Amino acid sequence: MIGGLGAALLLATLTTQAQLKPEDSVKYRKAGYNFMAWNMGKIKAQVVDGSEPYKKEQVVAAANAIAAIANSGMGALFPAGTATDKMGEQTRLKPEFFKNLDEANKLARNFTGAVNKLASEAASGDQARIKTAFGEAAKTCKACHDQFRTD
């Protein structure tokens, strides 16, 4: 049985399929993930590596941007037919994604929860807590990449 999030993902996916060409879905999801990666890099430089001076307002803004994109319905940008078997080098999404939607939804929920926690910890200003939350968020990214992205 599909849970509430799964049903919402399916409905959003079906709605988006009617509105976007597959190429546009891939383009928009890549843009979203690239923007999140850029913001993760800002947090990493300031809190994890210390290669940039820590500026709370920048870290908060970066964490909030990541959380906003993660909560924006990105699942709708994964309609059937947008994996490497159909789109070739336009995407790095493995076809197995569509055979394992329950797992994909679970990984998406884990990611969203982790980046929401990162945004909350960023607001606290406690760099140790931000660093821990960053590590947890990064693990959720890697879990999905390991399973569903070609490199």
N, C-alpha and C positions, 0 to 999 in steps of 0.2 A: 504494500500500500504506500502511496506517495504521501509524505508529510506535508505540512503547510508550506515550508520553504521549497520543497520539491515541486509542489503544485504551482506555486508562484513562479518558480524558475521555468517550468514547462509552459505555463501561460505566457510569460514574458517572451520566451523563445519563439513560441508560435506567432505571437503578435509581431515581433521583430522580423521574423522571416518574411512576413507579408510586406514589410516596410523597407527593408534594407536588402541590397544585393549582397551575396556572400562576400565579395571583395571588400565591401564597405564594413561589414561586420568584423572582418579580420583587421582592417585598417584601424577601426575605432578601438578594438580591444588591445591591439598593439600599442596604440597611443596611450591608453589608460595604464597599461602595465609599465610602459616606459616612464610615464610621469610618476608613478608610484616608486619605481626604481630610483629615479633622480632624487626624490624626496627621502627615500631610505638612505641614499648616499650622503645627504646633508646630515641626517641624524648620526650615521656611522662616523662621519668625519668629526663631529663635535662631541659625541658622547662615548663612542666605542674606541676609536683610534686616537682621539685628541689631536688630530692633525690641524684642526681649526678650533679657534676659541669657542667655548660654549656660550651660546646666546639663547636663553630660554625661549624668547618670542619666536625665533626662527625654528627651533625644534618643535615647539607647539604647533606652529603653522604647518610644518612638514608632516607631522603626525596626523593632524586634522585633515590635511589634503589626502593622505593615504586612506584614512578611514572613510572619508567622504566618497572616494572612488570605489572602495570595496563595498560600501553600502548602497551604491547607486544602481544596482541591477546589472552588473557586468555579465551575469549568466545569460542574459538575453543576447549577448554578442557571440554566443556559441551555437548557432543553429546547425542542424545536420548538414553535412556536405562541406564543412569548413575545416577539415583536417587535411593532413599532407596527402592522403590518398586521392583527394579530389582537387586540392588547391596547390599541390606541389610546394615549391619553395616560398610561396607567399606566406606560409605559416609553419610553425614548428609543432603544431598540435597533432599528437599521435591519433590515429583512427580508434585506438583502444578507448579513448575518452568516451565515445558514444556507446561503447559496449559496457561501460562501467559508470553509468550516470549516478548511481547511489554513492559510489566512492567519490566521484567528482564533487557531488553535492556536500558530502561529509568534509572533504578537503576545503571546499569553499567556505563552509561554516566555521571550520577551524581557523582559517585565514582571517575571516571577518572578525571573529572573536578576539584573535590575537592583535589585530591592528586597532580594534576598539580599545583594548587594554593598553596598547602603546600610546594612544592618544590620551587616555586617562592619566597614565603615568607621566607623560610629557607635561601635562598641566600641573602636576605636583612639583615639578622642578627638581625632584630627587634623582640625580644622575645615576646612582646605583640601580634604582628601580627602573629607570628608563632603559638602561643598558640591558637589564634582565628581560624586560618586555620586548626590546628590539631583537634580542637573541631568539625569543620564542616566536616572534613574527617571522623572522628570517627562516626558522625551521619549517614553518607552515608553507612558505614560498617553495623551499627546497623539496618538501614532500610532494607537492603537486608537480613541480618540474621533473623530479625523478620518475614519477609515474606516467605523466602525460605529455611531456615536451621532449622533442628531439633536440639534439645539440650538435 
